[in-house]
Amino acid sequence: MSIKQEAAVDAAPASHARHGPALLIAALGVVFGDIGTSPLYAFKETLNPDHGVVLTQAAVLGLLSLIFWGLVFVVTLKYVVFVLRADHDGEGGILALQALARKALGERAPGSAGHWLWRAIGGLGLLGAAMFYGDSLITPAISVLSAVEGLEVLAPQLQTYVIPVTMFILVGLFAVQRKGTGVVGRIFGPVMLLWFGVLALGGLWHVSQQPQILAALDPRHAVGFLITHRAQALAVLGAVFLAFTGGEALYADMGHFGAAPIRLAWLFIALPSLVLNYFGQGALVLVDPAAIDNPFFRMYPGWAVLPMVLLAAMATVIASQAVISGAFSLTAQAMRMGYLPRMRVVQTSGEAIGQIYVPMVNWTLMVGVLLLVIGFRSSGALSAAYGIAVSITMVTTTLLAGVVAYRLWRWNRLAVGLGVLAFAFIDLTFVLANSLKILDGGWLTLAVAAVVMLLFTTWAKGRRLGLEAAAAESLPIEAFVASLEGHMPHRVRGTAVFLNSDEHAVPHALLHNLKHNQVLHDIVIVLRVLACDVPRIDARQRIEGHTLGHGIWLVTARHGFMERPNVPEFIRILAYQKGLDCASMSTSYFVSRASLSGRHMLHMTALRSALFGWLQRNAGRASDYFELPENRLVEMGQRTLGRR
């Protein structure tokens, strides 16, 4: 999997107000859903006959040693010890890390020294975010499918029901998204605590029967396996990597729980349970090689298989819920940072701002996931497409964290360099290993990521060109105010708020209103809403405004990428700070959409121009995005910018 709950998963039922065991259990329910369900398929795939590894005691010990030390180095040392330190005002995730790295580097103007690094950091963050979308299609499919495949262990004749049951669960999961995740979220933690307990007990029983399996804790078995199986090493490492997917969620969800509960949950619950279960599966296949067809479910007695299928289905639904909610959050975050056009966002909770629903993302994901289930038909086949996006995301995390450690934390250059090289070597090894899967399905996640990256960069560039074109045609607002001295239009009671992206220009809607209605409100507020590269803005810095005379105010409202831009709330804050009479029912909001015709855009290819035009036409309304009241909204005509 990839970023998983990239913009702090909405499914989290916790907040920083909760403490102690409750917060730790809540973290289990969100942070560890994906990595916690990896035992369903990871170890089985390492001994896939297609890899050409003969099932021997030495091979099993080597594979378990690779899994164990991978969990230690990749998840524990890299994420738990190192990356979790990189909190951006308490938030984590690839885009938060990108913003933190840019903050460490400082603003760099085009053409200045270091501007290339500034752009590279931005590109790395976008690449990691794009990989998330590519990977998010596979996570629900492989997780739920691997759980339902337990029916085959219960009764082989039930195999024909695996695909229909999987699709039924997935359709139900996507269908309930519009209801919000708060109610379901409250049971996530206890279910995952039960899940990890069952993982540990099942593994402990088989380890106690075959204690020699603990020899896999010796890293020499991992090294010996790689030396002995040089020809199969890369293919096997691609399967071993399945045990670490979801590790990046430890950092992505730091904003919901803080670093301490995540560290404690990993070190004292998740990690021991996973290791015991993997070692238990290894002990089982040494005694019964035939169990390799599904070692996870065959660890448990016959009477427990059906309950385990049900519990596994619940755990995989939790893992799937996390990535779906993460897709909603990441989309909203990308919109606020100017990488995606506005889409309809539904707030599903009156208390938790993070609980949102994005219909377009939800139904697009559902169609993609169902097509994957129909096309691949088994978790084993899906594993061939799984991992490449996650491994690339892990490389971007390593590089960005290295920039933060050196430039922001001022760590020793040599220590940072050696650490980044060590982690990057491991990450790139897994990228190389997973690249062998590209022709077998890995191309799918890369293709989706490439499309998303194209959307990100096209919208950002087209938006920038549009702002530049608007600035070239704009009328300076100071000159406009000065002109009122000689010819003051008729003033009417009330407040008019004009949204404008350029603080120095007269809003197009204001000029339209003067031209057609020939009136000016008593209070005119020209409002620029500015998205900042921080998760949240301090209340004292949110609103900045000054008067230009004649009742005209120039105001800048700032919000973080984890906050929703609520314009009426901004106006209430301004009125309180400046003593203005801006009664809500006498305040009108004026918006206009300035478009840039695709065929007239400069510095963009024909394909990207056409794509930007399509995105413009299908973008959501500004009124919805800025939460403007419909009964006090005036939308003005559209204009085309750019040279003809």
SULHUQUI-V49900 format. One record per residue. N is the residue number from 1. PHI is phi in radians with two decimals (* if undefined). Layout:
[[N & PHI] [N & PHI]]
This chain:
[[1 & *] [2 & -2.14] [3 & -1.12] [4 & 1.02] [5 & -1.66] [6 & -0.82] [7 & -1.80] [8 & 1.23] [9 & -0.97] [10 & -1.16] [11 & -1.23] [12 & -1.10] [13 & -1.58] [14 & -1.81] [15 & -2.55] [16 & -1.21] [17 & -1.30] [18 & -1.57] [19 & -2.38] [20 & 1.08] [21 & -1.00] [22 & -1.08] [23 & -1.21] [24 & -1.11] [25 & -1.17] [26 & -1.10] [27 & -1.09] [28 & -1.01] [29 & -1.27] [30 & -2.03] [31 & -1.22] [32 & -1.87] [33 & -1.07] [34 & -1.39] [35 & -1.14] [36 & -1.26] [37 & -1.74] [38 & -1.06] [39 & -1.03] [40 & -1.08] [41 & -2.41] [42 & -1.14] [43 & -1.13] [44 & -1.02] [45 & -1.27] [46 & -1.15] [47 & -1.83] [48 & -1.03] [49 & -0.97] [50 & -1.11] [51 & -1.39] [52 & 1.41] [53 & -1.72] [54 & -1.35] [55 & -1.32] [56 & -2.26] [57 & -1.07] [58 & -1.10] [59 & -1.17] [60 & -1.10] [61 & -1.09] [62 & -1.13] [63 & -1.15] [64 & -1.13] [65 & -1.13] [66 & -1.10] [67 & -1.13] [68 & -1.08] [69 & -1.27] [70 & -1.17] [71 & -1.10] [72 & -1.24] [73 & -1.38] [74 & -1.28] [75 & -1.54] [76 & -1.23] [77 & -1.22] [78 & -1.24] [79 & -1.45] [80 & -1.21] [81 & -1.49] [82 & -1.70] [83 & -1.18] [84 & -1.10] [85 & -1.25] [86 & -1.52] [87 & -1.60] [88 & -1.84] [89 & 0.95] [90 & 1.55] [91 & -1.77] [92 & -2.22] [93 & 1.91] [94 & -1.14] [95 & -1.27] [96 & -1.15] [97 & -1.17] [98 & -1.06] [99 & -1.12] [100 & -1.17] [101 & -1.14] [102 & -1.17] [103 & -1.10] [104 & -1.12] [105 & -1.38] [106 & 1.55] [107 & -1.10] [108 & -2.18] [109 & -1.31] [110 & -0.97] [111 & 1.57] [112 & -1.44] [113 & -1.11] [114 & 1.53] [115 & -1.13] [116 & -1.11] [117 & -1.21] [118 & -1.01] [119 & -1.21] [120 & -1.10] [121 & -1.10] [122 & -1.07] [123 & -1.13] [124 & -1.11] [125 & -1.09] [126 & -1.15] [127 & -1.09] [128 & -1.09] [129 & -1.15] [130 & -1.12] [131 & -1.08] [132 & -1.02] [133 & -1.12] [134 & -1.08] [135 & -1.39] [136 & -1.16] [137 & -1.21] [138 & -1.43] [139 & -0.97] [140 & -1.08] [141 & -1.14] [142 & -1.26] [143 & -1.19] [144 & -1.18] [145 & -1.08] [146 & -1.15] [147 & -1.25] [148 & -1.19] [149 & -1.08] [150 & -1.09] [151 & -1.07] [152 & -1.14] [153 & -1.25] [154 & -1.12] [155 & -2.79] [156 & -0.93] [157 & -1.22] [158 & -1.40] [159 & -0.99] [160 & -1.16] [161 & -1.62] [162 & -1.05] [163 & -1.14] [164 & -1.04] [165 & -1.13] [166 & -1.04] [167 & -1.16] [168 & -1.08] [169 & -1.11] [170 & -1.17] [171 & -1.07] [172 & -1.08] [173 & -1.09] [174 & -1.25] [175 & -1.18] [176 & -1.53] [177 & -1.06] [178 & -1.14] [179 & -1.41] [180 & 1.63] [181 & -1.95] [182 & -1.09] [183 & -1.15] [184 & -1.12] [185 & -1.05] [186 & -1.19] [187 & -1.74] [188 & -1.03] [189 & -1.04] [190 & -1.04] [191 & -1.12] [192 & -1.22] [193 & -1.12] [194 & -1.10] [195 & -1.05] [196 & -1.15] [197 & -1.11] [198 & -1.18] [199 & -1.00] [200 & -1.14] [201 & -1.13] [202 & -1.08] [203 & -1.19] [204 & -1.06] [205 & -1.06] [206 & -1.28] [207 & -1.14] [208 & -1.15] [209 & -1.38] [210 & -2.32] [211 & -1.09] [212 & -1.12] [213 & -1.15] [214 & -1.18] [215 & -1.08] [216 & -1.15] [217 & -1.16] [218 & -1.34] [219 & -1.11] [220 & -1.12] [221 & -1.19] [222 & -1.13] [223 & -1.11] [224 & -1.08] [225 & -1.09] [226 & -1.12] [227 & -1.25] [228 & -1.21] [229 & -1.97] [230 & -1.02] [231 & -1.20] [232 & -1.75] [233 & -1.02] [234 & -1.12] [235 & -1.09] [236 & -1.20] [237 & -1.07] [238 & -1.08] [239 & -1.36] [240 & -1.03] [241 & -1.07] [242 & -1.05] [243 & -1.30] [244 & -1.87] [245 & -1.08] [246 & 1.80] [247 & -1.10] [248 & -1.21] [249 & -1.17] [250 & -1.03] [251 & -1.49] [252 & -1.08] [253 & -1.76] [254 & -1.05] [255 & -1.10] [256 & -1.42] [257 & -2.14] [258 & 1.49] [259 & -1.25] [260 & -1.07] [261 & -1.08] [262 & -1.18] [263 & -1.09] [264 & -1.13] [265 & -1.10] [266 & -1.23] [267 & -1.24] [268 & -1.91] [269 & -2.18] [270 & -1.17] [271 & -1.06] [272 & -1.04] [273 & -1.15] [274 & -1.13] [275 & -1.08] [276 & -1.06] [277 & -1.20] [278 & -1.08] [279 & -1.18] [280 & -1.13] [281 & -1.10] [282 & -1.11] [283 & -1.10] [284 & -1.11] [285 & -1.23] [286 & -1.20] [287 & -1.42] [288 & -2.30] [289 & -1.00] [290 & -1.17] [291 & -1.25] [292 & -1.15] [293 & -1.13] [294 & -2.85] [295 & -1.10] [296 & -1.12] [297 & -1.27] [298 & -1.34] [299 & -1.19] [300 & -1.82] [301 & -1.10] [302 & -0.94] [303 & -1.15] [304 & -1.68] [305 & -1.13] [306 & -1.09] [307 & -1.02] [308 & -1.20] [309 & -1.08] [310 & -1.15] [311 & -1.15] [312 & -1.11] [313 & -1.09] [314 & -1.14] [315 & -1.13] [316 & -1.29] [317 & -1.12] [318 & -1.09] [319 & -1.08] [320 & -1.20] [321 & -1.04] [322 & -1.08] [323 & -1.27] [324 & -1.14] [325 & -1.08] [326 & -1.10] [327 & -1.12] [328 & -1.09] [329 & -1.13] [330 & -1.15] [331 & -1.10] [332 & -1.09] [333 & -1.12] [334 & -1.13] [335 & -1.09] [336 & -1.19] [337 & -1.60] [338 & 1.48] [339 & -1.78] [340 & -2.40] [341 & -1.22] [342 & -1.16] [343 & -2.20] [344 & -1.22] [345 & -2.12] [346 & -1.86] [347 & -1.40] [348 & -1.73] [349 & -2.44] [350 & -1.44] [351 & -1.97] [352 & -1.80] [353 & -1.16] [354 & -1.29] [355 & -1.54] [356 & -2.29] [357 & -2.43] [358 & -2.00] [359 & -0.94] [360 & -1.06] [361 & -1.17] [362 & -1.04] [363 & -1.29] [364 & -1.14] [365 & -1.08] [366 & -1.05] [367 & -1.06] [368 & -1.10] [369 & -1.13] [370 & -1.11] [371 & -1.11] [372 & -1.14] [373 & -1.06] [374 & -1.18] [375 & -1.33] [376 & -1.64] [377 & 1.20] [378 & -2.74] [379 & -1.16] [380 & -1.10] [381 & -1.19] [382 & -1.16] [383 & -1.08] [384 & -1.18] [385 & -1.70] [386 & -1.77] [387 & 2.10] [388 & -1.10] [389 & -1.19] [390 & -1.10] [391 & -1.11] [392 & -1.18] [393 & -1.06] [394 & -1.13] [395 & -1.12] [396 & -1.09] [397 & -1.10] [398 & -1.05] [399 & -1.16] [400 & -1.16] [401 & -1.12] [402 & -1.10] [403 & -1.08] [404 & -1.12] [405 & -1.08] [406 & -1.44] [407 & -1.51] [408 & -1.71] [409 & -1.48] [410 & 1.07] [411 & -1.22] [412 & -1.00] [413 & -1.04] [414 & -1.13] [415 & -1.10] [416 & -1.12] [417 & -1.06] [418 & -1.15] [419 & -1.13] [420 & -1.12] [421 & -1.09] [422 & -1.12] [423 & -1.18] [424 & -1.14] [425 & -1.08] [426 & -1.12] [427 & -1.06] [428 & -1.19] [429 & -1.09] [430 & -1.24] [431 & -1.06] [432 & -1.10] [433 & -1.12] [434 & -1.28] [435 & -1.14] [436 & -1.17] [437 & -1.56] [438 & -1.01] [439 & -1.22] [440 & -1.58] [441 & 2.48] [442 & -1.08] [443 & -1.04] [444 & -1.11] [445 & -1.13] [446 & -1.17] [447 & -1.14] [448 & -1.10] [449 & -1.09] [450 & -1.12] [451 & -1.13] [452 & -1.12] [453 & -1.09] [454 & -1.10] [455 & -1.10] [456 & -0.96] [457 & -1.23] [458 & -1.17] [459 & -1.15] [460 & -1.10] [461 & -1.25] [462 & -1.07] [463 & -1.13] [464 & -1.13] [465 & -1.11] [466 & -1.12] [467 & -1.13] [468 & -1.14] [469 & -1.15] [470 & -1.13] [471 & -1.12] [472 & -1.17] [473 & -1.75] [474 & -1.43] [475 & -1.82] [476 & -1.01] [477 & -1.23] [478 & -1.11] [479 & -1.14] [480 & -1.12] [481 & -1.12] [482 & -1.10] [483 & -1.21] [484 & -1.20] [485 & -1.03] [486 & -1.52] [487 & -2.59] [488 & -1.52] [489 & -1.21] [490 & -1.11] [491 & -1.71] [492 & -2.12] [493 & -1.21] [494 & 1.89] [495 & -2.09] [496 & -2.03] [497 & -1.91] [498 & -1.93] [499 & -1.38] [500 & -2.60] [501 & -1.45] [502 & -1.92] [503 & -1.22] [504 & -1.75] [505 & -2.02] [506 & -1.31] [507 & -1.04] [508 & -1.05] [509 & -1.14] [510 & -1.17] [511 & -1.12] [512 & -1.06] [513 & -1.12] [514 & -1.15] [515 & -1.17] [516 & -1.62] [517 & -1.78] [518 & 0.97] [519 & -2.41] [520 & -2.39] [521 & -1.22] [522 & -1.03] [523 & -2.06] [524 & -2.06] [525 & -2.01] [526 & -1.64] [527 & -1.93] [528 & -1.87] [529 & -1.74] [530 & -1.98] [531 & -1.47] [532 & -1.94] [533 & -1.47] [534 & -2.36] [535 & -1.09] [536 & -2.48] [537 & -1.79] [538 & -1.06] [539 & -1.00] [540 & -1.30] [541 & -1.89] [542 & -1.23] [543 & -2.05] [544 & -2.36] [545 & -2.65] [546 & -2.60] [547 & -1.58] [548 & -1.79] [549 & 1.70] [550 & 1.04] [551 & 1.32] [552 & -1.77] [553 & -2.05] [554 & -1.90] [555 & -2.26] [556 & -2.06] [557 & -1.96] [558 & -1.92] [559 & -2.50] [560 & -1.47] [561 & -1.33] [562 & -1.77] [563 & -2.01] [564 & -1.59] [565 & -1.36] [566 & -1.79] [567 & -1.11] [568 & -0.96] [569 & -1.17] [570 & -1.03] [571 & -1.16] [572 & -1.09] [573 & -1.14] [574 & -1.07] [575 & -1.05] [576 & -1.17] [577 & -1.21] [578 & -1.79] [579 & 1.23] [580 & -1.54] [581 & -1.64] [582 & -2.02] [583 & -1.03] [584 & -1.03] [585 & -1.38] [586 & -1.93] [587 & -1.90] [588 & -1.94] [589 & -2.03] [590 & -1.98] [591 & -2.33] [592 & -2.52] [593 & -1.92] [594 & -1.65] [595 & -1.90] [596 & -2.07] [597 & -1.06] [598 & -0.99] [599 & -1.32] [600 & -1.85] [601 & -1.33] [602 & -1.63] [603 & 1.11] [604 & -2.36] [605 & -1.20] [606 & -1.07] [607 & -1.10] [608 & -1.23] [609 & -1.11] [610 & -1.14] [611 & -1.13] [612 & -1.12] [613 & -1.06] [614 & -1.13] [615 & -1.09] [616 & -1.06] [617 & -1.15] [618 & -1.84] [619 & -1.18] [620 & -1.23] [621 & -1.32] [622 & -1.07] [623 & -1.09] [624 & -1.23] [625 & -1.11] [626 & -1.64] [627 & 1.02] [628 & -1.48] [629 & -1.20] [630 & -1.07] [631 & -1.37] [632 & -2.29] [633 & -1.97] [634 & -2.14] [635 & -1.80] [636 & -1.64] [637 & -1.16] [638 & -1.75] [639 & -2.27] [640 & -1.90] [641 & -1.86] [642 & 1.99] [643 & -1.40] [644 & -1.86]]
